[in-house]
Amino acid sequence: MAMQFMLLFSRQGKLRLQKWYVPLSDKEKKKITRELVQTVLARKPKMCSFLEWRDLKIVYKRYASLYFCCAIEDQDNELITLEIIHRYVELLDKYFGSVCELDIIFNFEKAYFILDEFLLGGEVQETSKKNVLKAIEQADLLQENRIRITARVSMGGLRKNLY
Amino acid sequence: MSDIVERTLTALPGLFLQSQPGGGPAAAKTPFSSRLGGLVRGVTALSSKHEEEKLIQQELSSLKATVSAPTTTLKMMKECMVRLMYCEMLGYDASFGYIHAIKLAQQGNLLEKRVGYLAVSLFLHESHELLLLLVNTVVKDLQSTNLVEVCMALTIVSQIFPREMIPAVLPLIEDKLQHSKEIIRRKAVLALYKFHLIAPNQVQHIHIKFRKALCDRDVGVMAASLHIYLRMIKENSSGYKDLTGSFVTILKQVVGGKLPVDFNYHSVPAPWLQIQLLRILGLLGKDDQRTSELMYDVLDESLRRAELNHNVTYAILFECVHTVYSIYPKSELLEKAAKCIGKFVLSPKINLKYLGLKALTCVVQQDPSLALQHQMTIIECLDHPDPIIKRETLELLYRITNSQNVTVIVQKMLEYLHQSKEEYIIVNLVGKIAELAEKYAPDNVWFIQTMNAVFSVGGDVMHPDIPSNFLRLLAEGFDDEMEEQQLRLYAVQSYLSLLDMENVFYPQKFLQVMSWVLGEYSYLLDTEKPEDVIKRLYKLLMSDSISSETKAWLIAAVTKLTAQAQASDTVERVIQEFTVSLDTCIRQHTFELKHLRENVEVMKSLLPVNKSCEDMVVDASLSFLDGYVAEGLSQGAAPYKPHHQRQEEKLSQEKVLNFEPYGLSFSSSGFTGRQSPAGISLGSDISGNSAEAGLKETNSLKLEGVKKLWGKEGYLPQKESAAGDGAEAPPLPPEVSPSENIDQAAAKRTQAQVLAPSKEEKEKQLLASSLFVGLGSESTVSLLGKPDVISHKFRRKSKVKAAKSGEAASTHNLTCSSLNSLSHVAYEENDYLTALQDGEDTESKDLPLGPELSDSESLSELPLAEKVSDCSLSALSLFADSDMEIFQPPSSAAASLTRDIASASCFLEETAGDMCSGRMEVCSDETVSVSSYKLWKDDCLLMVWSVTSKSGSQLKGADLDIFPAQNFKISEQRGCCLPVMEAGSTKNFQYSLQMEKPFTEENLSGFVNYQMVDTHSVQLEFSVNLSLLDFIRPLKISTEDFGKLWLSFANDVKQNIKISEPQAALPSALKMLQQKLRLHVVDIQGNEGLLACRLLPSTSSLLHCRVHADGLALWFRSSCPALPDYLSYQCQKVMMVGPGI
């Protein structure tokens, strides 16, 4: 049931977030990332959101310019994994307020914090959106000036470079 | 426009309500975070990987300086960690910062700590040594009064924690289960789940607390506990059946919408929870009608409620279907579930279609009619542009393959195979094709061509069993000898034409298969001489692309062919070329060839034609070396000690507990040291697959009707089969009466389908009928008329069948043994026989228990034996018959013998049901004789010694003592001392014995002290031999229990035993095992038998035995590591002696 790992990468194949729930060597991780990014990016938009890869199932979904990609075991439920991805995106969106790739690039540690409140050790920890965000807020409140990079105006030029 | 689209997430309507507290301009950011920003921007601006590398290396070195500088504040450190994480994500090594991440988690304030913990969780893995440094911090934070700190600590523990340090935090985390905050309780449960995963026995004692968590008033905590339950139930579902009711109740509440709205997800109540519960129920209800009945209602409701057209409801439905099919079936639910599967399969959404196929694949074996219902959809999916859909469809087809649709299905699989590049898929698919081909092949040509494709594509990545099984099938043949020859001939021809093609490279494994087949079966050709084949092999040998392993195979083939060829220049060249090879193995083989060539007669007898399956008689005792050994010994060489003995000695020298007490066994059992069990098994292994023994007439062969079906471009199955069809017969109309042609015709139709898209629909139907033929009722496959069952082509000979899975002789052995065995052959038969006979003789002497044991044992196990009341006499008389040499009654014993009989029968009456051995004198002097016998009681071995006065006068003060022995637990049974007989002239002593530690044979010694009326006390020493068999009792269990036990035992020994008449072997072998080893025959299925026994007091051991062509494959399992070895040794002993003795 447990998720094996989760990867977020851009349309250009740049890794934005990686969370490994199974112990793997760095070399192995790099290899997997490289192969998966390649495979997923090569898929056509109308194709199935699931992939068989080695003995794992890959469930992926594209949100705007970002690909969310999870690995589960063969007997796991692919559809609910898609909903896990979706719920995570909802959480990010709620937290950042209409999240975009830049939010995740510049605040990736926040994205990790949210992920850790939602999934723990590869299992869904809390399914209530309200509770997850409450936990994050609590930890955040301790921070006097929350740093947020949402300066979209000033980044208009940068975005072109990013993609 | 695209800008907006990119920026916002498409699928999130209604989530934008909460506007952002306006993000400040970039300039307002703190200098620290701007560093990360700067880094990100810098990296993004670069155009080449090389520049990125340079920039990151720069960044890393500056970070390295910063983190190690003493002036760096924790705040700066936190920022550095974020940048380090970024660098690691890009794939650069930042290991210098790991220790600082731990420090940050330890020393920082809350925010810094949080980043420190995050960095640790990203940088380190479970067994990283630095992780130990974190334990203290975690312990401290777990005790903190600040909830956020406790949360952080629990979060990190649930992600990574060193297993060996669990005891340090376990009590703290257990306490947290009672915490007032639900978030803490929830995280504590998940931390314990993590512990359960990495060290299950450490949390066993708190299982009761998990139950509390399951009943927690907070839904989140309850849901978290389900992770643990799912895992535990997966491991052992029977332990949690009592919770079924609770799970059903929870699911009912969830489905009924009784949970807080917070847990809804797109207005579906707690889908994750539902799915978790459904999985648990599926596991609990599996094969358990009573438990399943509890959940029928709620499953029905779940199926009914999940109607909303949203992905998440489909996720729940899918899980429901899965559960319905895994629990004890209920037709009503199955019907609904089948309907659901239909919804999935027919959905236009590709994800749902995929899951529909997956569900079909799962259930199709239970319900093949479902596949028939959806055959048209399946056909469509077969040509789906998305490879994953295709693959799942093939998986589905693989499960419904039968002899009628195999050609079409295999062809589809081959098409897919040719397109895929990923190794994992290739290995998997190739294995399936090979399996189907062997099982259902309609004819020789098809089979060889399919296997050619398998070998060319699967090549060196495929599972080694595939070529091995293929060669075995060729070698062992099947029922129809004509067919068998045709198959071999066709293989030879097809390989020759493959080798004739220029510039085509085949995988090494394929070449090895070819060279073996050519070496063995080229003689079937009448158009080509062996010389021609040798030439081709020579050409291959000289090629650069051939590995040295393949070369060894090739030379083996050349050697075999040389025996059939007249003088050949090519062989001469091979010899010249390879006697100087740098590879010692090749050189050795070439030298063997060279020397064999000098003696044609020997060569022909060594390498007979078509004898790869004949038994090879191997002198397992290596008796031909006796002279050499004797010479060596006489010159002062140390005698050979087998491996286990050396090990034992080494162990005993090291004063370590000896777990393999073979010790005395071999010297006393009549085997010489070199004839250890290992040696025997080696012998039988070799005999199983070597080639050269005996001579037999070979059948002549027919070549007519065999065509070359190989084009110049290499192997192209579609093309060829099309060409083949075209050449052989006009296209068959679809109404053709069913025959072997059905499949060819069907295959043809599939091709036609590709060619003529205008008739697509019709073609699809044709394909469908060819695919789904043989499934379900006949009416559904009307297009082909009545489906006829085509018999399996390669129905293996019965004896061969068994060989398939067992003692998988590697293909390498096939050649190597044929070469290696050259050296043994000369000494074979006569020596072997004498050795065996010697073995038997000594065996019968040294195993005094054998015969009596068998007969008396038969009383309890075999209904055909005499009644218990007859036992005393028959046991004794048999015993007297066969063991005269050992049991020699003392001169004045005529009278005492009758007494013995009387007393023995008296004992037997008392211990009715228990078996006893014959009485045996263990020591005597002028006045007394001490004899003993064994009583195999159900719970122990009872040794009875009786001291009898020969003169009949009164025994006074006779006493018996047993020397303590390390392997036994001995207790005297005074309480039930047998009545003194014959006016005290006999005194009995009983000792019950238990085995402490397994052994093969062991001596038990003691002494008797007695005093006659008129003399002083005399001491007499004696010893008796005890065997493992004395402590083996039948274990009466059912086949089902056997299966369960089998899986639970880890200690495993496999053994092949050669027996004389394999046909009738099983019954006699089982009988022998039952009689001589006291194994209980649990079940007999075909050529396999299941036996079980227990070693007193309660160590059980299981035996699975299977008869195959060359003998008996034994497979032991037990909970005790040493027991299988001992038992297998005992089995060998009784089997080698044979039933007649």
HADDOCK unambig.tbl for C-alpha pairs under 7 A between the chains (distance, minus, plus):
assign (segid A and resid 15 and name CA) (segid B and resid 89 and name CA) 6.90 0.50 0.50
assign (segid A and resid 15 and name CA) (segid B and resid 90 and name CA) 6.91 0.50 0.50
assign (segid A and resid 23 and name CA) (segid B and resid 125 and name CA) 6.02 0.50 0.50
assign (segid A and resid 23 and name CA) (segid B and resid 126 and name CA) 6.79 0.50 0.50
assign (segid A and resid 47 and name CA) (segid B and resid 350 and name CA) 6.99 0.50 0.50
assign (segid A and resid 47 and name CA) (segid B and resid 386 and name CA) 5.98 0.50 0.50
assign (segid A and resid 48 and name CA) (segid B and resid 350 and name CA) 5.48 0.50 0.50
assign (segid A and resid 48 and name CA) (segid B and resid 351 and name CA) 5.22 0.50 0.50
assign (segid A and resid 49 and name CA) (segid B and resid 351 and name CA) 6.30 0.50 0.50
assign (segid A and resid 51 and name CA) (segid B and resid 388 and name CA) 6.29 0.50 0.50
assign (segid A and resid 52 and name CA) (segid B and resid 388 and name CA) 6.99 0.50 0.50
assign (segid A and resid 54 and name CA) (segid B and resid 424 and name CA) 5.52 0.50 0.50
assign (segid A and resid 63 and name CA) (segid B and resid 9 and name CA) 5.84 0.50 0.50
assign (segid A and resid 63 and name CA) (segid B and resid 10 and name CA) 6.63 0.50 0.50
assign (segid A and resid 64 and name CA) (segid B and resid 5 and name CA) 6.47 0.50 0.50
assign (segid A and resid 64 and name CA) (segid B and resid 6 and name CA) 4.76 0.50 0.50
assign (segid A and resid 64 and name CA) (segid B and resid 7 and name CA) 6.95 0.50 0.50
assign (segid A and resid 64 and name CA) (segid B and resid 8 and name CA) 6.95 0.50 0.50
assign (segid A and resid 64 and name CA) (segid B and resid 9 and name CA) 5.81 0.50 0.50
assign (segid A and resid 64 and name CA) (segid B and resid 10 and name CA) 6.61 0.50 0.50
assign (segid A and resid 65 and name CA) (segid B and resid 6 and name CA) 5.74 0.50 0.50
assign (segid A and resid 77 and name CA) (segid B and resid 315 and name CA) 6.95 0.50 0.50
assign (segid A and resid 79 and name CA) (segid B and resid 311 and name CA) 6.79 0.50 0.50
assign (segid A and resid 79 and name CA) (segid B and resid 312 and name CA) 6.86 0.50 0.50
assign (segid A and resid 79 and name CA) (segid B and resid 315 and name CA) 5.01 0.50 0.50
assign (segid A and resid 80 and name CA) (segid B and resid 312 and name CA) 6.33 0.50 0.50
assign (segid A and resid 80 and name CA) (segid B and resid 315 and name CA) 5.44 0.50 0.50
assign (segid A and resid 83 and name CA) (segid B and resid 312 and name CA) 6.71 0.50 0.50
assign (segid A and resid 94 and name CA) (segid B and resid 15 and name CA) 6.78 0.50 0.50
assign (segid A and resid 97 and name CA) (segid B and resid 16 and name CA) 6.56 0.50 0.50
assign (segid A and resid 97 and name CA) (segid B and resid 18 and name CA) 6.85 0.50 0.50
assign (segid A and resid 97 and name CA) (segid B and resid 19 and name CA) 6.49 0.50 0.50
assign (segid A and resid 97 and name CA) (segid B and resid 20 and name CA) 5.70 0.50 0.50
assign (segid A and resid 98 and name CA) (segid B and resid 8 and name CA) 5.71 0.50 0.50
assign (segid A and resid 98 and name CA) (segid B and resid 9 and name CA) 6.91 0.50 0.50
assign (segid A and resid 98 and name CA) (segid B and resid 16 and name CA) 5.99 0.50 0.50
assign (segid A and resid 99 and name CA) (segid B and resid 8 and name CA) 6.15 0.50 0.50
assign (segid A and resid 99 and name CA) (segid B and resid 9 and name CA) 6.92 0.50 0.50
assign (segid A and resid 100 and name CA) (segid B and resid 7 and name CA) 4.59 0.50 0.50
assign (segid A and resid 100 and name CA) (segid B and resid 8 and name CA) 5.62 0.50 0.50
assign (segid A and resid 101 and name CA) (segid B and resid 7 and name CA) 6.79 0.50 0.50
assign (segid A and resid 106 and name CA) (segid B and resid 37 and name CA) 6.35 0.50 0.50
assign (segid A and resid 120 and name CA) (segid B and resid 158 and name CA) 6.66 0.50 0.50
assign (segid A and resid 120 and name CA) (segid B and resid 159 and name CA) 6.73 0.50 0.50
assign (segid A and resid 121 and name CA) (segid B and resid 158 and name CA) 6.04 0.50 0.50
assign (segid A and resid 121 and name CA) (segid B and resid 159 and name CA) 5.10 0.50 0.50
assign (segid A and resid 125 and name CA) (segid B and resid 224 and name CA) 6.42 0.50 0.50
assign (segid A and resid 126 and name CA) (segid B and resid 220 and name CA) 6.13 0.50 0.50
assign (segid A and resid 127 and name CA) (segid B and resid 263 and name CA) 6.18 0.50 0.50
assign (segid A and resid 128 and name CA) (segid B and resid 262 and name CA) 5.37 0.50 0.50
assign (segid A and resid 128 and name CA) (segid B and resid 263 and name CA) 4.79 0.50 0.50
assign (segid A and resid 130 and name CA) (segid B and resid 262 and name CA) 6.70 0.50 0.50
assign (segid A and resid 139 and name CA) (segid B and resid 148 and name CA) 6.36 0.50 0.50
assign (segid A and resid 143 and name CA) (segid B and resid 111 and name CA) 6.81 0.50 0.50
assign (segid A and resid 147 and name CA) (segid B and resid 29 and name CA) 6.97 0.50 0.50
assign (segid A and resid 148 and name CA) (segid B and resid 23 and name CA) 6.13 0.50 0.50
assign (segid A and resid 149 and name CA) (segid B and resid 23 and name CA) 6.49 0.50 0.50
assign (segid A and resid 150 and name CA) (segid B and resid 23 and name CA) 4.91 0.50 0.50
assign (segid A and resid 151 and name CA) (segid B and resid 23 and name CA) 5.70 0.50 0.50
assign (segid A and resid 151 and name CA) (segid B and resid 24 and name CA) 6.11 0.50 0.50
assign (segid A and resid 151 and name CA) (segid B and resid 25 and name CA) 5.18 0.50 0.50
assign (segid A and resid 151 and name CA) (segid B and resid 26 and name CA) 6.02 0.50 0.50
assign (segid A and resid 154 and name CA) (segid B and resid 25 and name CA) 6.93 0.50 0.50
assign (segid A and resid 154 and name CA) (segid B and resid 26 and name CA) 6.97 0.50 0.50
assign (segid A and resid 161 and name CA) (segid B and resid 44 and name CA) 6.61 0.50 0.50
assign (segid A and resid 161 and name CA) (segid B and resid 45 and name CA) 6.24 0.50 0.50
assign (segid A and resid 162 and name CA) (segid B and resid 44 and name CA) 5.77 0.50 0.50
